[in-house]
Amino acid sequence: MRQGGGNRSRLLLISLIVTSLFLITLDLRGVSVLDGARTGTQNVLGPFQKAGNFVLTPVKNFFSYITHLGRTRTQLENLRIENSKLRRELIIRRNADGQLSQLKSILDLAGTAEYKVVNCRTISQGSGQSFSETITIDCGSNARIRKNMTVISQDGIVGVVKEVSANTSVVMLATDPTFRIGVRVAGTQQIGILSGRGSSTSTLQLLDNQTSIKAGDVLLARGSIANRPFVPGVPVGYVIDIDNSAGEIAQSGTVRYYANFNNLGVVAVVVGAPVTNPGDALVPAKPTPTPTPTVTIYVTPSPTPTN
Amino acid sequence: MLIRPISLSIPVFLAIFTFQEAVVNQFNLPGGGFSIFMIFALVWAIASTPEIAAFLGFGAGLLMDLSLSSGGRVGQWTLIMIVVCYGVSYLGYGDENIRGNPVGVVLFVVFASLAAEFLFIVTSLLLGVSVGNFNKILLILLGNFLWTLAITPMSLPIFSRLHLNIFETRSSK
């Protein structure tokens, strides 16, 4: 080990230390020159740091992933769980929004006709293997539901209650092939019988051979004795096709139901009919036709030049 | 006599300093990471005479102070690096058991680096610069120790060769 550095060495060391102490003193006193020097250094280093950051970002991410592997996995797992939870909540929320919308519409319809209704959610679709068209709702005898009560949606008739348990009921849909309902044509008051045929359309058979129907006629439920199974005035559907076969005694036609049987999230069971028949009060408004713009072009022949 | 090697050292110092700021500082390494620039300065200080080591320490410390990532006062790192570089050179000069033995150099650099960090904490406390809580200080000191221990053996051959080329070219001819 070297013993001592000589006078020159000591002088140099002391000078350098004094210089550094001088710098510290200047910095403590807030001399702006030093701040400027730091800022200038940063200005020079800035482009290099940017370039380094650009080049090294993939490497940094890799190392960060390696060094935080456990934490990243936990975080990822937590985020997945949270994401899944939020997705479920969103689905529930969308479902609730849809049901709310349907419910509002049902209440509008029921309110207009002064029906007393019990709102129910569809909890199951009937099995197609039995060739019947049914749904199961979450209301039963505890909610004053009885057999042969009318079931409606926001658009019109859905079906009729066929089986009732304490908390659930089975509803036969209007699309069921065994479904029959007495209807009348809004306005003309012609009457007929509508039969389901396993699809969104049904067959209408008029009872009077002196009357006729036309496409677009609206059909309403005629109502039953003591309002069971059908309350009067419920919109059923509209005529889309007429059968003009010569051999028919009375006119028949094809009717499309108003209700959308693929979207029966919420339905209402009519537990109390109005004192007075609502008549045609529930006839849905006809859709406003969209005007088709027509362009007329006038061609004016130019005069032939005469020489 | 020293003008030529010192003038040649300046671009090397600047290059290593830029590398430290632009590359090494990009990584958020655990335990506070390491300073390749400090390792470089200490390796050169060990390989140099105490006078040159003090100069090298002054230059290195000044550059470290000018970095915005330096949390201390301007001149603080300058003072520390002068003392530490001079100290390691003074202790190792003429002792070939340290200077000629790579393991000895590595250990010298590691402990010198730790001493520099410790001195920085002490001077920061004296100058009223916040350095964090005790746990953080302990973690950084430990991290610096381990990182320096890992990096120095890898960088030692390059830094030693650079020093040899700049400072001892004439004597080797």
Interface residues (C-beta under 8 A of the other chain):
Chain A: M1 R2 G5 R8 S9 L12 L13 L16 I17 T19 S20 L21 F22 L23 I24 T25 L26 D27 L28 L34 A37 R38 T39 T41 Q42 L45 F48 Q49 A51 G52 N53 L56 K60 F63 S64 T67
Chain B: T18 E21 A22 V23 N25 Q26 F27 N28 L29 P30 P50 E51 A54 F55 G57 F58 G61 D65 L66 S67 L68 R73 V74 G75 Q76 T78 L79 I82 V83 Y86 Y90 L91 G92 Y93 G94 D95 L127
